[in-house]
Amino acid sequence: MKMLGQLQESQKKVEEAKNRMAGEYITEATSDNLLSAKVSKNGRVKEITINDELLEDKEQLVDYLILTLNKALDKAQTEFDAEIESVAKSGMPNIPGMPF
């Protein structure tokens, strides 16, 4: 019964971490700072800032959007995964054969 309680506590901590990360953000920008994107660690786009200069070149704007959003979302996913793994490991009982 103790192991079940530990698993339930671990699951609760994972859910709390997911909720917390919904309010934590990653911001990425192009090297020339003409565009930036802010995404939550759970992968939701929060904000995009575009310099007026980019509005004149649709193709460059689209390229920058794709590049910057993908970079921000990849970083957010990496941090999300690391946090969830850490939280899950900390609450898991020592079960032989489990990768934790």
C-alpha positions in Angstrom: 0.0 0.0 0.0 2.9 2.3 0.7 4.1 2.0 -2.9 0.7 3.0 -4.2 0.7 6.1 -2.0 4.1 7.0 -3.4 3.0 6.6 -6.9 -0.1 8.7 -6.3 2.0 11.4 -4.7 4.4 11.3 -7.6 1.5 11.7 -10.1 0.2 14.7 -8.1 3.6 16.3 -8.2 3.9 15.8 -11.9 0.5 17.5 -12.4 1.5 20.4 -10.2 4.7 20.8 -12.2 2.7 20.8 -15.5 0.4 23.5 -14.1 3.3 25.6 -12.9 5.1 25.3 -16.2 2.0 26.6 -18.0 2.9 30.0 -16.4 6.7 29.8 -17.1 7.9 31.2 -20.4 10.8 30.9 -22.9 11.6 33.8 -25.1 13.6 33.4 -28.3 14.6 36.1 -30.8 16.2 36.3 -34.2 19.9 37.2 -34.2 19.1 40.7 -35.5 16.2 41.0 -32.9 13.7 41.8 -35.6 11.3 39.1 -34.3 10.8 37.5 -30.9 8.5 34.8 -29.7 7.4 34.0 -26.1 6.1 30.5 -25.4 5.0 28.7 -22.3 7.0 25.6 -21.2 3.9 23.6 -22.0 4.1 24.7 -25.6 1.6 27.5 -26.0 2.5 30.6 -27.9 2.0 33.6 -25.7 3.4 36.5 -27.6 5.1 37.4 -30.9 6.9 40.7 -31.4 7.6 41.8 -35.0 9.8 44.8 -35.9 8.1 47.0 -38.5 11.0 46.5 -40.8 10.0 42.9 -41.3 6.5 43.8 -42.4 8.0 44.8 -45.8 9.3 41.4 -46.6 6.7 38.7 -46.2 9.0 35.8 -47.1 11.6 36.8 -44.5 8.9 37.3 -42.0 7.5 33.8 -42.5 11.0 32.3 -42.4 11.8 34.2 -39.1 8.4 33.1 -37.6 9.0 29.5 -38.4 12.6 29.5 -37.2 12.0 31.4 -34.0 8.8 29.6 -33.0 10.4 26.2 -33.6 13.5 27.2 -31.6 11.4 28.5 -28.7 9.1 25.4 -28.7 12.0 23.0 -28.9 13.7 24.7 -25.9 10.3 24.8 -24.0 9.8 21.0 -24.7 13.4 20.2 -23.5 12.9 22.1 -20.2 9.4 20.6 -19.8 10.7 17.1 -20.3 13.6 17.6 -17.9 11.3 19.0 -15.2 8.7 16.3 -15.5 11.5 13.6 -15.4 13.0 15.2 -12.3 9.7 15.4 -10.5 8.7 11.9 -11.5 12.0 10.4 -10.3 11.9 12.2 -7.0 8.6 10.6 -6.1 9.0 7.1 -7.5 9.6 4.2 -5.2 12.7 2.1 -5.9 11.2 -0.7 -8.1 13.7 -3.2 -9.4 14.0 -3.1 -13.2 12.5 0.3 -13.6 14.7 2.9 -15.4 14.3 5.5 -12.7 
